Amino acid sequence: MTAELTRGQNHPLPRARLEIRVSAGTPVVAGATLGDETGTIHGVEWVAHPGAPVLPGLEVSRQAAADHRLAVDLDAVPDAVHRVSVLLALPVAGQGPARFGAVAAPFTAVTGLDGEEVASYTLTGLESESAVVALELYRRQGGWKVRAVGQGYAGGLAELLADQRLPEAHQLAGGIHEAVARGLARSVPAPPARTADGDRSRPAAPAHGPDHGTAPQGATGRVPSASPYDPPAAASGAQPADGQGEHGTQRPYPGGPAGADRPSAPAGGAIDYSHPRRQSAAPPPPPPAAPPAEPGRPARPVAGDATGWSMEERLYNQVWGMFEDLARTTAAYRSAVDFADSRREKELDQVLSDPRSRIGGQGDAAREAARERYEQLVSRAREVLDRDVAQLLAEAEVVEPALPAAYARWDNPVWHAYRVPMEIPMALRLGDLHLPEADRIRVPMLVRLPLERGLWIDSGRSASSDGAVTDSHEMRRLGLETAVAHAARLLAVYPAGEFTVHVIDPAGAGTQALAPLAQGGVLAAPPARGAAGTADVLGRLTERVDLVQMALRGGAPDALPPGLDTSQQLLIVNDFPHGFDDRAVNQLRYLADEGPAVGVHLMMVADREESAGYGPLLDPLWRSLLRLTPVPDDHLADPWVGHAWTYEPPLVPPGSQVLQQVLAQVAAARISWRR
């Protein structure tokens, strides 16, 4: 199982021959340094870089790129080497970003030669740095370990190499950038952007450099189109994360599409935000034509104007295009405000350091001028943000009513015309996402089907995004109601007989919240109670996972025992860990790890603090699940620009009978299917 490292953590390396994979979302320079026991580099011959890519036991890329694969053979590294530091740097040539804070958080992974990940690390929290030590491989007690470092340097490669006590740091840094520039000059230019294949281009205001009073251009680039909530196998579309940190922040999935260069703006022109990774290899069905725009106004939005082979796929891509655009424009606004802050601080420092400012009113006048320039910059950035938000809001107003049931909120009229589907949809809506700068816009959070990860509804005591504190009893009730809404939606979007739901409620505390499922006749059996019921359900599902795995490994998927339910299985666990002994806990971990690959999915309603007695034993369980909350909470983070998105659960409106009506149709379809 992959170790998902945070800064400072280490992990043993099980083999000597490895690959180090880098995915950055923008071209970066990848290199490595060899150090002794103290980390000292004894000469330029101890540095692997594009100009000298091969050292004993080490080979790096010869060019700046968004994706890199570095080859490492630790057995071939000289005995004097005790540390191998993997470094990343932004090229100084070209029009790319000048700091890591303006680009996607780079993702690194240590893998075997077979591609199996050993450890991974996402370099979050970078701001003004243009070079960073990402990972460190080091000797320890006769073996090797990898440590997540994430040490950035605003002074770039020269400062990084000097920090490792290389005497020729500045000369070598210049040589590396010169080698990269030569490679860029030899590279083949990208083809011109395509505009007639359904890609959406959202023009923005002309980009100005810092000297003109706005944020650096690199801060306004589009984020990649893959979803942070998608697993690697389903990440080829556009979607918003995998793995979870210790404090509940969702981490992006490893190996997402990278290399989507940020758009550049011609002098005096507008930035083209059409996404270079949109599907355009073959002509899909033409999207609906947009109504003609009024003179001087942007074109009116149309539902389904993204690329796709069906209206469902076009809407899916359009939703996550909106997510990307909102992330991009918010990042640009925040970057502009940060630039205005830094410029004001610099001007005030200059005023305070000049003795002449203490004479007369020169100091007050300079401070007032700095304040006015700051307000002017922030106001200009806010105008751009408000313009983009208004355009996205207009798009959301036409997209939301056009969404199919699987993507729609429970208050969407599409549910009143609901019929049990004949095919499984592409994705499922698990809630809404929004940012504080654009609170009016709610972007649907879509997750691809079938689910590749379990869900954890966190029922711990929490303060919602509006500051209200919900007590533990109410959180448990809301958590189970959220789980029921998710389960009902899953039942509703699968064809009859292709989705089965089991419930474990050891103490019977969720009887009222579970009533729509239990009384609707859509459960495989009544909710399991007590230790015996818990053991029975877990035993049957564990056995099912084992049987399907053996059949698939043996190349005989049709050789399953007669009567085995081959539909997708969902297990809802309420009030964990109450009613669970050690054996049941191990079975639950097994289902979370192995179940999704063979159609057994887990949805837990639990307060992590209540299982603190297990210590780190359950940490892999929590990290393997996608954490959701029953109240609005800003715990979801995208990997590209580092926004903390506020998540809102998809609860049924108070007093609405839509959930009962949908479940009644599902139950009737299941009865007809069995006949």
C-alpha positions in Angstrom: 0.0 0.0 0.0 1.4 3.4 -0.9 2.6 5.6 2.0 1.3 9.1 1.5 3.9 11.3 3.2 3.6 14.7 4.7 6.5 17.1 5.2 9.2 15.5 7.4 7.8 11.9 7.3 9.9 9.0 6.1 9.3 5.6 4.8 11.6 2.6 4.2 12.5 1.7 0.6 12.0 -2.1 0.0 14.2 -2.3 -3.1 17.2 -0.6 -4.6 16.1 0.0 -8.2 13.4 2.7 -8.3 11.8 5.4 -10.3 11.0 8.8 -9.0 8.0 10.3 -10.8 7.3 14.0 -10.9 4.0 15.6 -12.0 3.9 19.4 -11.8 1.3 20.8 -14.2 3.9 23.2 -15.7 7.4 22.6 -17.1 10.0 22.2 -14.3 13.6 21.3 -14.2 14.3 18.0 -12.3 17.7 17.1 -10.9 19.4 15.4 -8.0 22.4 15.9 -5.7 24.6 13.4 -4.0 25.7 14.3 -0.5 27.8 12.8 2.3 26.6 12.1 5.8 26.2 15.8 6.5 24.5 16.4 3.2 27.5 18.3 1.7 28.0 18.2 -2.1 31.7 17.9 -2.8 31.7 19.2 -6.3 29.7 19.8 -9.5 30.3 16.1 -10.4 28.0 15.2 -7.6 25.0 16.9 -9.2 22.8 15.3 -11.9 21.0 17.9 -14.0 19.9 18.4 -17.7 23.4 19.4 -18.7 24.9 16.3 -17.0 22.0 13.9 -16.6 23.9 10.7 -15.7 25.8 9.8 -12.4 26.6 6.4 -11.0 23.2 4.9 -10.0 21.3 8.0 -11.1 19.8 9.4 -14.3 17.6 12.5 -14.6 15.7 14.1 -17.4 17.5 16.1 -20.1 14.8 18.8 -20.5 12.3 20.9 -18.5 8.9 19.2 -18.6 5.7 18.8 -16.6 6.3 15.1 -16.1 9.6 13.5 -15.2 10.8 10.0 -14.5 14.2 9.8 -12.6 15.9 6.4 -12.6 17.7 5.4 -9.3 19.8 2.3 -8.5 20.8 2.7 -4.9 23.2 -0.3 -5.1 25.2 1.5 -7.8 25.5 4.8 -5.8 29.1 5.3 -4.5 29.7 4.3 -0.9 30.6 7.8 0.1 27.1 9.0 -0.8 24.7 8.9 2.1 22.0 11.2 0.7 20.3 11.6 -2.7 18.3 14.8 -2.8 15.7 15.3 -5.6 15.3 18.9 -6.6 12.8 20.8 -8.7 13.2 24.3 -10.2 11.2 26.6 -12.4 13.1 27.5 -15.7 14.2 31.1 -15.8 13.9 31.3 -19.6 10.6 31.6 -21.4 7.2 33.0 -20.2 6.5 30.4 -17.5 5.7 31.2 -13.9 8.4 32.5 -11.6 7.3 30.9 -8.3 5.8 27.7 -7.2 3.0 29.5 -5.4 1.5 30.4 -8.9 1.4 26.8 -10.2 -0.1 23.5 -9.2 1.3 21.7 -6.2 4.0 19.3 -7.6 3.3 15.6 -6.9 6.2 13.2 -6.5 6.1 9.4 -6.1 8.7 6.8 -5.5 7.8 3.6 -7.5 9.3 0.2 -8.3 10.2 -0.6 -11.9 6.8 -2.3 -12.2 5.1 1.1 -11.5 3.9 0.1 -8.0 4.0 3.1 -5.7 6.1 2.9 -2.6 5.6 6.4 -1.3 4.2 9.7 -2.5 4.4 13.3 -1.5 2.5 16.4 -2.7 4.6 19.6 -2.2 1.9 22.0 -0.8 2.5 25.3 0.9 5.0 26.8 -1.5 4.7 30.5 -2.3 7.6 32.6 -3.5 10.0 29.7 -3.9 11.4 28.9 -7.4 13.4 25.9 -6.4 12.7 23.1 -3.9 14.2 20.0 -2.5 11.3 17.6 -2.9 12.5 14.2 -1.6 15.6 12.8 0.1 16.8 9.2 -0.1 19.2 8.5 2.7 21.0 5.5 4.2 19.9 4.3 7.6 21.1 1.1 9.4 22.3 -0.6 6.3 19.1 0.2 4.3 17.6 3.2 2.5 14.7 5.4 3.4 12.8 8.2 1.7 11.9 11.4 3.5 9.4 14.1 2.3 11.4 17.4 2.5 9.6 20.2 0.7 12.3 22.8 1.5 11.9 25.7 -0.9 14.2 28.5 -1.9 13.1 31.9 -3.1 16.6 32.5 -4.5 16.3 29.6 -6.9 18.8 26.9 -7.7 21.8 28.9 -6.7 20.5 29.3 -3.2 19.5 25.7 -3.0 22.9 24.4 -4.1 24.7 26.9 -1.8 22.6 25.6 1.1 24.1 22.2 0.4 27.6 23.8 0.7 28.5 23.5 -3.0 31.3 26.1 -3.6 30.4 26.6 -7.3 26.6 27.0 -6.6 26.0 30.1 -8.6 28.1 29.0 -11.6 26.4 25.6 -11.7 22.9 27.1 -11.4 23.6 29.3 -14.3 24.9 26.4 -16.4 21.8 24.3 -15.6 19.5 27.1 -16.7 21.6 27.6 -19.8 21.3 23.9 -20.7 17.5 24.1 -20.2 17.2 27.2 -22.3 19.1 25.4 -25.1 16.7 22.5 -24.9 13.7 24.8 -25.0 15.1 26.5 -28.0 15.3 23.1 -29.8 11.9 22.0 -28.8 9.0 21.8 -31.3 6.4 24.5 -30.7 2.9 23.5 -29.6 0.2 23.5 -32.3 -2.2 26.5 -32.4 -5.1 26.3 -30.1 -8.3 24.7 -31.4 -11.4 26.8 -31.3 -14.0 24.8 -33.2 -14.1 21.5 -31.2 -16.3 22.5 -28.4 -13.6 23.9 -26.1 -14.9 26.7 -24.1 -12.7 29.9 -24.2 -13.3 32.4 -21.5 -11.5 35.7 -22.3 -10.2 37.7 -19.4 -9.0 41.2 -19.1 -5.6 42.0 -20.5 -2.8 40.7 -18.3 -0.5 43.3 -16.9 2.8 42.7 -15.2 3.6 43.8 -11.7 4.8 47.2 -13.0 1.3 47.9 -14.1 -0.3 47.2 -10.8 -1.6 43.7 -11.0 -0.6 40.2 -10.0 2.0 38.3 -12.0 0.6 36.7 -15.1 1.4 33.1 -14.1 -1.2 33.3 -11.2 -4.1 33.3 -13.6 -3.6 30.0 -15.4 -6.2 27.3 -15.7 -5.9 24.4 -13.4 -5.7 20.9 -14.8 -9.0 19.3 -15.8 -8.8 16.1 -13.8 -10.8 15.9 -10.6 -9.1 15.7 -7.2 -11.9 13.3 -6.2 -11.2 10.8 -9.0 -9.1 7.7 -8.7 -6.2 7.3 -11.2 -8.1 4.9 -13.5 -11.0 7.4 -13.9 -9.0 10.6 -14.0 -8.9 11.1 -17.8 -12.0 13.4 -17.6 -12.4 16.6 -15.8 -13.2 16.5 -12.1 -12.3 18.1 -8.6 -9.0 14.6 -4.1 -7.4 11.0 -3.0 -5.7 10.2 0.2 -6.4 12.1 3.2 -4.1 13.9 5.6 -4.1 13.5 9.3 -6.3 16.5 9.9 -9.0 15.6 7.4 -7.7 17.6 4.4 -8.3 15.7 1.2 -5.1 15.1 -0.9 -5.2 15.0 -4.7 -5.0 11.7 -6.5 -1.5 10.7 -7.6 -0.5 10.8 -11.2 -3.2 13.1 -12.4 -2.8 14.7 -15.9 0.0 17.2 -15.8 1.6 19.3 -18.4 -1.3 21.6 -19.0 0.7 24.7 -19.5 -0.8 27.9 -18.2 -2.1 30.2 -20.9 -0.1 33.2 -21.9 -1.4 36.6 -22.9 -0.2 38.4 -26.0 0.7 42.0 -25.5 -2.5 44.0 -25.1 -4.6 40.9 -25.8 -6.7 38.6 -23.7 -5.8 35.3 -22.1 -7.2 32.2 -23.7 -8.5 29.9 -21.0 -9.5 27.0 -23.2 -8.1 23.9 -21.5 -5.4 22.1 -23.5 -6.4 18.7 -22.1 -10.0 18.8 -23.2 -11.0 15.9 -25.3 -10.7 16.9 -28.9 -9.0 13.9 -30.7 -12.2 12.9 -32.5 -15.3 15.0 -33.4 -18.0 14.4 -30.8 -21.6 15.3 -31.4 -21.8 19.0 -32.0 -22.8 21.0 -28.9 -25.9 23.2 -29.1 -25.3 26.6 -30.7 -25.0 29.5 -28.3 -27.6 32.3 -28.8 -26.1 35.4 -30.4 -24.6 37.8 -27.9 -25.7 41.4 -27.6 -23.1 43.8 -28.9 -20.4 44.5 -26.3 -21.5 41.6 -24.1 -20.2 38.0 -23.7 -22.1 35.2 -25.3 -24.9 33.8 -23.3 -24.0 30.4 -21.7 -25.6 27.2 -22.9 -25.9 23.9 -21.0 -23.8 21.2 -22.5 -21.3 23.4 -24.4 -18.2 21.3 -23.4 -16.7 18.5 -25.5 -18.2 15.1 -25.1 -19.8 12.1 -26.9 -23.2 12.5 -25.2 -25.1 15.3 -23.4 -24.3 13.6 -20.1 -20.5 13.7 -20.8 -20.7 17.3 -22.0 -22.5 18.4 -18.9 -20.0 16.4 -16.8 -17.1 18.2 -18.5 -18.8 21.5 -18.3 -19.4 21.2 -14.6 -15.7 20.6 -13.9 -14.8 23.3 -16.4 -16.7 25.6 -14.1 -14.8 24.3 -11.2 -11.5 25.0 -13.0 -12.6 28.5 -14.0 -13.7 29.4 -10.4 -10.4 28.0 -9.0 -8.5 30.0 -11.6 -10.2 33.3 -11.2 -10.1 33.1 -7.4 -6.4 32.2 -7.5 -5.8 35.2 -9.7 -7.7 37.5 -7.2 -5.8 36.2 -4.2 -2.5 36.5 -6.0 -3.3 40.1 -6.9 -4.2 40.9 -3.3 -1.0 39.3 -2.1 1.0 41.3 -4.6 -0.8 44.5 -3.5 0.0 43.6 0.2 3.7 43.0 -0.6 4.0 46.2 -2.6 2.4 48.3 0.1 4.7 46.7 2.7 7.7 47.4 0.6 6.7 51.1 0.1 6.1 51.5 3.8 9.5 50.0 4.6 11.1 52.5 2.2 9.3 55.3 3.9 10.4 54.2 7.4 14.0 53.7 6.4 14.3 57.2 4.9 15.2 59.8 7.5 13.7 62.6 5.4 10.3 61.1 5.9 10.4 62.3 9.6 10.6 65.9 8.5 7.4 67.7 7.8 4.5 65.7 6.4 6.4 63.7 3.8 6.0 60.5 5.7 2.3 60.8 6.1 1.9 61.7 2.5 3.9 58.7 1.4 1.9 56.4 3.6 -1.4 57.7 2.2 -0.1 57.3 -1.3 0.8 53.7 -0.6 -2.6 53.1 0.9 -4.3 54.5 -2.1 -2.3 52.4 -4.5 -3.1 49.3 -2.5 -6.8 50.1 -2.6 -6.6 50.7 -6.3 -4.9 47.4 -7.0 -7.3 45.5 -4.8 -10.3 47.2 -6.4 -9.1 46.4 -9.9 -8.6 42.8 -9.0 -12.1 42.6 -7.4 -13.6 44.0 -10.5 -12.1 41.2 -12.6 -13.2 38.6 -10.1 -16.7 40.0 -10.0 -16.9 39.9 -13.8 -15.7 36.3 -13.9 -18.1 35.3 -11.1 -21.0 36.9 -12.8 -20.3 35.0 -16.0 -19.9 31.7 -14.0 -23.1 32.4 -12.1 -25.0 32.9 -15.4 -23.6 29.6 -16.6 -24.6 27.8 -13.4 -28.2 29.1 -13.7 -28.6 27.4 -17.1 -26.5 24.3 -16.3 -28.2 23.3 -13.0 -31.7 22.8 -14.4 -30.3 20.8 -17.4 -28.5 18.2 -15.2 -29.6 14.6 -15.2 -30.8 13.0 -12.0 -27.4 11.6 -11.1 -25.9 15.1 -11.2 -28.9 17.0 -9.9 -29.8 18.3 -6.4 -32.8 16.7 -4.6 -34.8 19.9 -5.2 -34.3 19.7 -9.0 -37.6 19.0 -10.9 -35.9 16.2 -12.8 -36.5 13.9 -9.8 -40.3 14.3 -10.2 -40.0 12.6 -13.6 -37.6 10.0 -12.3 -37.6 6.5 -13.8 -35.3 3.7 -12.8 -32.4 3.8 -15.4 -31.3 1.1 -17.7 -27.6 2.1 -17.7 -25.1 3.3 -15.0 -24.3 7.0 -15.4 -20.8 8.4 -15.6 -20.8 10.0 -12.2 -22.7 10.9 -9.1 -23.2 14.1 -7.2 -22.0 14.0 -3.7 -22.7 17.6 -2.7 -21.7 21.1 -3.7 -18.5 23.1 -3.5 -17.9 26.8 -3.2 -15.3 29.4 -2.2 -15.7 32.4 0.1 -14.9 34.9 -2.6 -17.8 33.6 -4.7 -20.3 32.3 -2.2 -23.2 32.6 -4.6 -21.8 29.9 -6.9 -22.3 26.3 -6.0 -20.4 23.8 -8.2 -21.6 20.2 -8.1 -19.1 17.8 -6.7 -19.2 14.9 -9.2 -17.4 11.6 -8.5 -17.0 8.9 -11.2 -18.9 5.6 -10.9 -18.3 2.9 -9.9 -16.8 4.3 -6.7 -13.1 3.7 -6.3 -13.0 4.8 -2.7 -15.2 4.4 0.4 -17.0 7.4 2.0 -16.6 8.6 5.6 -19.3 10.8 6.9 -17.6 12.5 9.8 -20.0 12.8 12.7 -17.5 14.3 15.1 -18.3 17.6 16.9 -17.7 20.3 14.3 -18.1 24.0 13.7 -19.9 24.6 10.3 -18.7 27.2 7.9 -21.2 29.7 9.3 -19.6 29.4 12.7 -22.4 27.4 14.3 -21.3 24.6 16.6 -23.3 21.4 16.4 -23.3 19.0 19.3 -22.3 15.4 19.0 -25.8 13.9 19.2 -27.1 16.2 16.4 -24.0 15.5 14.3 -24.7 11.7 14.6 -28.2 12.2 13.4 -27.2 14.5 10.5 -24.4 12.2 9.6 -26.7 9.2 9.2 -29.2 11.3 7.3 -26.5 12.3 4.9 -25.4 8.7 4.5 -29.1 7.7 3.7 -29.3 10.5 1.1 -26.1 9.2 -0.5 -27.3 5.6 -0.5 -30.6 6.5 -1.9 -29.0 8.4 -4.7 -26.7 5.4 -5.5 -29.7 3.1 -5.5 -31.6 5.5 -7.8 -28.9 5.8 -10.5 -28.1 2.1 -10.8 -30.4 -0.2 -12.9 -32.7 -2.5 -10.9 -30.8 -5.4 -9.3 -27.3 -3.9 -9.9 -26.9 -2.3 -6.5 -27.4 -3.8 -3.0 -27.2 -2.0 0.3 -26.4 -3.5 3.7 -26.5 -1.7 7.0 -24.7 -2.3 10.3 -26.3 -0.4 13.2 -25.0 -2.3 16.3 -26.9 -0.3 19.0 -30.0 0.5 16.9 -29.2 4.2 17.4 -30.1 5.0 13.8 -33.5 3.5 13.5 -35.3 6.8 12.8 -32.8 8.1 10.2 -32.6 4.7 8.5 -36.4 4.4 8.2 -36.5 5.5 4.5 -34.3 2.6 3.5 -35.6 0.1 5.9 -39.3 0.8 5.3 -38.8 1.3 1.5 -37.9 -2.3 0.9 -34.5 -1.5 -0.8 -32.2 -3.1 1.8 -30.8 -6.6 1.3 -31.8 -7.4 4.9 -32.9 -5.4 8.0 -30.1 -3.4 9.7 -27.7 -5.7 11.6 -27.7 -5.3 15.3 -25.3 -6.3 18.0 -21.9 -8.1 17.8 -23.5 -11.2 16.2 -25.2 -9.2 13.4 -22.1 -7.2 12.8 -19.9 -10.3 12.5 -22.4 -12.0 10.1 -22.6 -9.1 7.6 -18.8 -8.5 7.7 -18.2 -12.2 7.3 -20.4 -12.5 4.2 -19.0 -9.5 2.5 -15.4 -10.5 3.3 -16.1 -13.9 1.8 -17.6 -12.3 -1.3 -14.4 -10.2 -1.8 -12.3 -13.3 -1.4 -14.3 -15.3 -3.9 -14.4 -12.6 -6.6 -10.7 -12.0 -6.2 -9.8 -15.7 -6.6 -12.0 -15.9 -9.6 -10.4 -12.9 -11.3 -6.9 -14.0 -10.4 -7.6 -17.5 -11.8 -9.0 -16.0 -15.0 -12.4 -17.6 -14.5 -14.8 -14.8 -13.6 -17.8 -17.0 -14.6 -16.8 -19.7 -12.1 -18.4 -18.0 -9.1 -20.7 -20.1 -6.8 -24.3 -20.2 -8.0 -26.5 -17.7 -6.2 -23.7 -15.3 -5.4 -25.0 -11.7 -5.7 -22.8 -10.1 -8.4 -24.3 -6.6 -8.0 -22.4 -3.7 -6.5 -22.5 -3.9 -2.7 -22.6 -0.9 -0.3 -22.1 -1.4 3.4 -23.3 1.4 5.6 -21.7 1.3 9.1 -23.2 3.5 11.8 -21.6 4.5 15.1 -18.3 2.9 14.5 -16.4 1.5 16.6 -19.3 0.6 18.9 -20.1 -3.1 18.6 -16.8 -3.9 16.8 -14.3 -6.3 18.2 -10.7 -6.6 16.9 -11.7 -9.2 14.3 -14.5 -7.0 13.0 -12.2 -4.0 12.8 -9.7 -6.0 10.7 -12.5 -7.2 8.4 -13.6 -3.6 8.0 -10.1 -2.5 7.1 -9.9 -5.3 4.6 -13.2 -4.3 2.9 -12.0 -0.7 2.7 -8.7 -1.7 1.0 -9.8 -4.6 -1.2 -13.5 -4.1 -1.6 -13.8 -1.3 -4.2 -11.9 -3.2 -6.8 -14.4 -6.1 -6.7 -17.6 -4.1 -6.2 -17.9 -3.8 -2.4 -18.0 -0.3 -1.1 -17.9 1.2 2.4 -19.8 4.1 3.8 -19.0 4.9 7.5 -20.7 7.3 9.8 -18.2 7.7 12.6 -16.4 10.1 14.9 -12.7 9.5 14.5 -12.0 10.6 18.1 -14.2 7.7 19.4 -11.8 5.2 17.9 -8.7 6.9 19.3 -8.0 3.9 21.5 -6.8 2.0 18.5 -4.0 4.4 18.0 -2.3 4.5 14.6 -3.8 1.1 13.7 -6.8 2.8 12.0 -4.9 5.7 10.3 -4.8 3.8 7.0 -8.5 3.2 7.2 -9.4 6.9 7.6 -6.9 7.9 4.8 -8.4 5.4 2.4 -11.9 7.0 2.7 -13.1 10.2 1.2 -14.1 12.4 4.1 -17.4 14.2 3.8 -19.3 16.1 6.5 -23.0 16.4 7.4 -22.7 20.2 7.7 -20.9 22.7 5.5 -17.2 22.6 6.1 -14.1 23.8 4.3 -12.1 20.6 4.5 -11.7 19.8 0.9 -8.5 21.1 -0.8 -7.7 21.0 -4.5 -4.1 20.1 -5.4 -3.5 22.7 -8.1 -3.9 26.1 -6.4 -4.4 25.0 -2.8 -7.9 26.4 -2.3 -9.8 25.1 0.7 -13.3 24.5 -0.8 -16.4 24.5 1.4 -18.3 21.3 1.0 -22.1 21.1 1.5 -23.9 17.8 1.7 -26.8 16.9 -0.6 -29.6 16.8 1.9 -33.2 16.4 1.0 -35.2 19.7 1.5 -37.2 19.7 4.7 -40.7 18.4 4.2 -40.0 17.0 0.8 -41.2 13.5 -0.1 -38.9 13.1 -3.1 -36.6 10.6 -1.4 -39.5 8.3 -0.4 -41.0 8.6 -3.9 -37.7 7.7 -5.6 -37.1 4.7 -3.2 -40.6 3.4 -3.9 -39.9 3.3 -7.6 -36.6 1.6 -6.9 -38.3 -1.0 -4.7 -40.9 -1.7 -7.3 -38.3 -2.1 -10.0 -36.4 -4.5 -7.8 -39.5 -6.7 -7.3 -40.2 -6.7 -11.1 -36.5 -7.6 -11.7 -36.6 -10.7 -9.4 -39.7 -12.1 -11.2 
